[in-house]
Amino acid sequence: MANDAGCVSVGGDKVSRLRAAWRLARALLHIVAGLLTILLRFPRLSEPQREMRVQVWSRAMLIHLGIRLDVRGAANLPGPLLLVANHISWLDITSLHAARFCRFVSKADVQAWPLIGALASGVGTLFIQRESRRDAMRVVHHMAKSLLAGDVLAVFPEGTTSDGIDLLPFHANLLQAAISAGATVQPVAVQFLDADGQRSLAPCYVGDDTLLGSVWRTACARGLTVRIVFGEPQAAEGRERRAWAQTLREEVIRLREP
């Protein structure tokens, strides 16, 4: 990644520092507006109205950051449904919410992120302590209960972000919720592409990256597209969760192909 006048070019053109700062200023104001909506409006809205607000807000956030949304496949299947997606960036949740509403299961660290954590909590995210087996069991039980109620949940079974070039192994524990609830699982592939349609590393948040550094790279990138491909839903059909996790990983890899 090369640094040039404060902006980064990663597989594509870059915008000026002034344009990037303007994008971030608009995004910050949009986050504040979202928090106010959650605090002041959500208590008076029905569940479908809240879900619609989340999707509209998420699409507007991508626009503020100069990112185009490209959705492919069946994006609006009803619950009970568990979405299983690869994980690249702090933008993944917003991008998936822009494509459809769902409730995320996320690592507890996100809850402490400035502003983002409050937004995630406000839209019903389930937080999990990855290092705690007991907490994982609690979340699986909560997930199964939500699925039985007809919810659409989403997880990142890699457990952390990757560079988006290769997928990490899929952890199988959270799939137990779908097995227990008899719910189907839909594989979802997330990719960030540059102006030339090539994979972009700008939004990555992995390794030594800082959140602020990743946000700045994203704001600097020109012509970014987030492509979200929804695959065919699958039932467990007697599969053990580890074998199912491997099958789902292979399908997400296939969905990322051009």
FENMORA-V874889 format. One record per residue. N is the residue number from 1. RES is the residue in three letters. SS is DSSP state (A for helix, B for strand, O for the rest). PHI is phi in whole degrees, 0 to 359 (999 if undefined). D_FIRST is the distance of its C-alpha to the first C-alpha in Angstrom with 1 decimal. Layout:
[[N | RES | SS | PHI | D_FIRST] [N | RES | SS | PHI | D_FIRST]]
//
This chain:
[[1 | MET | O | 999 | 0.0] [2 | ALA | B | 255 | 3.8] [3 | ASN | B | 262 | 6.7] [4 | ASP | B | 220 | 9.8] [5 | ALA | O | 56 | 13.1] [6 | GLY | O | 90 | 11.9] [7 | CYS | B | 244 | 10.2] [8 | VAL | B | 241 | 6.8] [9 | SER | B | 253 | 6.8] [10 | VAL | O | 235 | 6.0] [11 | GLY | O | 67 | 8.9] [12 | GLY | O | 177 | 11.1] [13 | ASP | O | 288 | 12.5] [14 | LYS | B | 236 | 12.1] [15 | VAL | O | 261 | 15.2] [16 | SER | O | 290 | 16.5] [17 | ARG | A | 300 | 16.4] [18 | LEU | A | 296 | 20.0] [19 | ARG | A | 294 | 19.6] [20 | ALA | A | 297 | 17.0] [21 | ALA | A | 296 | 19.5] [22 | TRP | A | 295 | 22.3] [23 | ARG | A | 301 | 20.8] [24 | LEU | A | 292 | 20.4] [25 | ALA | A | 297 | 23.9] [26 | ARG | A | 296 | 25.4] [27 | ALA | A | 296 | 23.7] [28 | LEU | A | 296 | 25.1] [29 | LEU | A | 298 | 28.5] [30 | HIS | A | 293 | 28.4] [31 | ILE | A | 296 | 27.9] [32 | VAL | A | 299 | 30.8] [33 | ALA | A | 298 | 32.9] [34 | GLY | A | 296 | 32.2] [35 | LEU | A | 297 | 33.3] [36 | LEU | A | 295 | 36.4] [37 | THR | A | 297 | 37.2] [38 | ILE | A | 297 | 37.0] [39 | LEU | A | 286 | 39.2] [40 | LEU | A | 258 | 41.7] [41 | ARG | A | 258 | 41.8] [42 | PHE | A | 304 | 41.0] [43 | PRO | A | 301 | 44.3] [44 | ARG | A | 259 | 46.3] [45 | LEU | O | 259 | 44.4] [46 | SER | O | 285 | 45.3] [47 | GLU | A | 300 | 42.8] [48 | PRO | A | 299 | 42.1] [49 | GLN | A | 293 | 41.6] [50 | ARG | A | 297 | 39.1] [51 | GLU | A | 299 | 37.2] [52 | MET | A | 296 | 37.2] [53 | ARG | A | 297 | 36.0] [54 | VAL | A | 297 | 33.0] [55 | GLN | A | 293 | 32.0] [56 | VAL | A | 296 | 32.6] [57 | TRP | A | 299 | 30.6] [58 | SER | A | 294 | 27.6] [59 | ARG | A | 295 | 27.7] [60 | ALA | A | 294 | 27.9] [61 | MET | A | 299 | 24.9] [62 | LEU | A | 299 | 22.7] [63 | ILE | A | 297 | 24.2] [64 | HIS | A | 301 | 23.5] [65 | LEU | O | 271 | 19.8] [66 | GLY | O | 75 | 20.0] [67 | ILE | B | 248 | 19.7] [68 | ARG | B | 272 | 22.3] [69 | LEU | B | 257 | 24.1] [70 | ASP | B | 235 | 25.2] [71 | VAL | B | 252 | 27.8] [72 | ARG | B | 230 | 29.5] [73 | GLY | O | 88 | 32.4] [74 | ALA | O | 279 | 35.0] [75 | ALA | O | 269 | 33.3] [76 | ASN | O | 233 | 36.5] [77 | LEU | O | 292 | 38.5] [78 | PRO | O | 281 | 40.8] [79 | GLY | O | 279 | 41.0] [80 | PRO | O | 287 | 41.6] [81 | LEU | B | 206 | 38.2] [82 | LEU | B | 245 | 35.2] [83 | LEU | B | 271 | 31.8] [84 | VAL | B | 238 | 29.5] [85 | ALA | B | 232 | 25.8] [86 | ASN | O | 286 | 22.4] [87 | HIS | O | 231 | 20.2] [88 | ILE | O | 241 | 16.5] [89 | SER | O | 214 | 16.3] [90 | TRP | O | 298 | 18.5] [91 | LEU | O | 274 | 19.2] [92 | ASP | A | 300 | 21.0] [93 | ILE | A | 295 | 24.3] [94 | THR | A | 298 | 24.4] [95 | SER | A | 296 | 23.5] [96 | LEU | A | 292 | 26.2] [97 | HIS | A | 295 | 28.6] [98 | ALA | A | 292 | 28.1] [99 | ALA | A | 279 | 29.2] [100 | ARG | O | 191 | 32.1] [101 | PHE | O | 277 | 33.4] [102 | CYS | O | 201 | 33.3] [103 | ARG | B | 259 | 33.5] [104 | PHE | B | 265 | 30.6] [105 | VAL | B | 254 | 30.9] [106 | SER | B | 227 | 28.0] [107 | LYS | B | 295 | 27.4] [108 | ALA | A | 297 | 29.3] [109 | ASP | A | 304 | 26.3] [110 | VAL | A | 299 | 25.5] [111 | GLN | A | 298 | 29.0] [112 | ALA | A | 268 | 28.0] [113 | TRP | O | 294 | 25.0] [114 | PRO | O | 302 | 26.0] [115 | LEU | O | 66 | 27.4] [116 | ILE | A | 299 | 25.7] [117 | GLY | A | 298 | 28.0] [118 | ALA | A | 294 | 31.0] [119 | LEU | A | 296 | 30.1] [120 | ALA | A | 299 | 29.6] [121 | SER | A | 297 | 33.0] [122 | GLY | A | 295 | 34.7] [123 | VAL | O | 260 | 34.0] [124 | GLY | O | 88 | 35.5] [125 | THR | O | 295 | 32.6] [126 | LEU | B | 264 | 33.9] [127 | PHE | B | 260 | 32.2] [128 | ILE | B | 229 | 32.3] [129 | GLN | O | 274 | 32.0] [130 | ARG | O | 301 | 30.3] [131 | GLU | O | 277 | 31.8] [132 | SER | O | 253 | 35.3] [133 | ARG | A | 297 | 37.3] [134 | ARG | A | 296 | 40.0] [135 | ASP | A | 292 | 37.6] [136 | ALA | A | 298 | 36.2] [137 | MET | A | 296 | 39.8] [138 | ARG | A | 299 | 40.5] [139 | VAL | A | 293 | 37.6] [140 | VAL | A | 301 | 38.7] [141 | HIS | A | 297 | 42.2] [142 | HIS | A | 295 | 41.0] [143 | MET | A | 298 | 38.9] [144 | ALA | A | 299 | 42.0] [145 | LYS | A | 297 | 44.2] [146 | SER | A | 294 | 41.8] [147 | LEU | A | 295 | 41.7] [148 | LEU | A | 298 | 45.5] [149 | ALA | O | 276 | 45.7] [150 | GLY | O | 96 | 43.8] [151 | ASP | O | 285 | 40.3] [152 | VAL | B | 250 | 37.0] [153 | LEU | B | 251 | 34.6] [154 | ALA | B | 221 | 30.9] [155 | VAL | B | 226 | 29.1] [156 | PHE | O | 248 | 25.8] [157 | PRO | O | 289 | 27.4] [158 | GLU | O | 293 | 24.2] [159 | GLY | O | 86 | 24.9] [160 | THR | O | 201 | 21.3] [161 | THR | O | 280 | 18.0] [162 | SER | O | 235 | 16.1] [163 | ASP | O | 282 | 12.9] [164 | GLY | O | 83 | 15.3] [165 | ILE | O | 277 | 15.2] [166 | ASP | O | 240 | 18.1] [167 | LEU | O | 273 | 20.6] [168 | LEU | O | 285 | 21.9] [169 | PRO | O | 302 | 25.7] [170 | PHE | O | 272 | 27.7] [171 | HIS | O | 286 | 29.9] [172 | ALA | O | 261 | 33.4] [173 | ASN | O | 306 | 35.1] [174 | LEU | O | 289 | 34.6] [175 | LEU | A | 294 | 36.0] [176 | GLN | A | 300 | 39.3] [177 | ALA | A | 298 | 39.7] [178 | ALA | A | 293 | 39.8] [179 | ILE | A | 295 | 42.2] [180 | SER | A | 295 | 44.4] [181 | ALA | A | 270 | 44.5] [182 | GLY | O | 66 | 44.9] [183 | ALA | O | 266 | 42.0] [184 | THR | B | 276 | 39.8] [185 | VAL | B | 238 | 36.1] [186 | GLN | B | 246 | 33.8] [187 | PRO | B | 287 | 30.4] [188 | VAL | B | 224 | 27.6] [189 | ALA | B | 252 | 24.2] [190 | VAL | B | 247 | 21.3] [191 | GLN | B | 221 | 18.4] [192 | PHE | B | 250 | 15.8] [193 | LEU | B | 241 | 15.7] [194 | ASP | O | 273 | 14.2] [195 | ALA | O | 296 | 16.7] [196 | ASP | O | 266 | 17.3] [197 | GLY | O | 81 | 18.1] [198 | GLN | O | 265 | 15.3] [199 | ARG | B | 299 | 13.8] [200 | SER | O | 254 | 11.0] [201 | LEU | O | 264 | 8.7] [202 | ALA | O | 305 | 8.7] [203 | PRO | O | 278 | 12.0] [204 | CYS | O | 301 | 11.5] [205 | TYR | O | 222 | 13.2] [206 | VAL | O | 212 | 13.3] [207 | GLY | O | 64 | 13.6] [208 | ASP | O | 275 | 12.6] [209 | ASP | O | 300 | 11.3] [210 | THR | O | 261 | 13.9] [211 | LEU | A | 299 | 15.7] [212 | LEU | A | 296 | 15.3] [213 | GLY | A | 295 | 11.6] [214 | SER | A | 294 | 11.5] [215 | VAL | A | 298 | 14.3] [216 | TRP | A | 294 | 12.7] [217 | ARG | A | 301 | 9.6] [218 | THR | A | 296 | 12.5] [219 | ALA | A | 295 | 14.7] [220 | CYS | A | 281 | 12.5] [221 | ALA | B | 287 | 12.1] [222 | ARG | O | 257 | 14.9] [223 | GLY | O | 72 | 17.2] [224 | LEU | B | 290 | 16.1] [225 | THR | B | 231 | 18.8] [226 | VAL | B | 256 | 19.7] [227 | ARG | B | 257 | 22.1] [228 | ILE | B | 239 | 24.6] [229 | VAL | B | 248 | 27.0] [230 | PHE | B | 266 | 30.2] [231 | GLY | B | 271 | 32.0] [232 | GLU | B | 282 | 35.7] [233 | PRO | B | 293 | 37.1] [234 | GLN | B | 234 | 38.5] [235 | ALA | O | 260 | 41.3] [236 | ALA | O | 297 | 41.5] [237 | GLU | O | 50 | 44.7] [238 | GLY | O | 81 | 45.5] [239 | ARG | O | 288 | 42.1] [240 | GLU | O | 289 | 41.2] [241 | ARG | A | 297 | 38.1] [242 | ARG | A | 291 | 36.0] [243 | ALA | A | 295 | 36.8] [244 | TRP | A | 295 | 36.2] [245 | ALA | A | 300 | 32.7] [246 | GLN | A | 294 | 31.9] [247 | THR | A | 297 | 33.3] [248 | LEU | A | 293 | 31.3] [249 | ARG | A | 300 | 28.0] [250 | GLU | A | 299 | 28.9] [251 | GLU | A | 289 | 29.8] [252 | VAL | A | 297 | 26.5] [253 | ILE | A | 299 | 24.7] [254 | ARG | A | 296 | 27.2] [255 | LEU | A | 293 | 26.7] [256 | ARG | O | 279 | 23.0] [257 | GLU | O | 289 | 24.0] [258 | PRO | O | 301 | 24.2]]
//
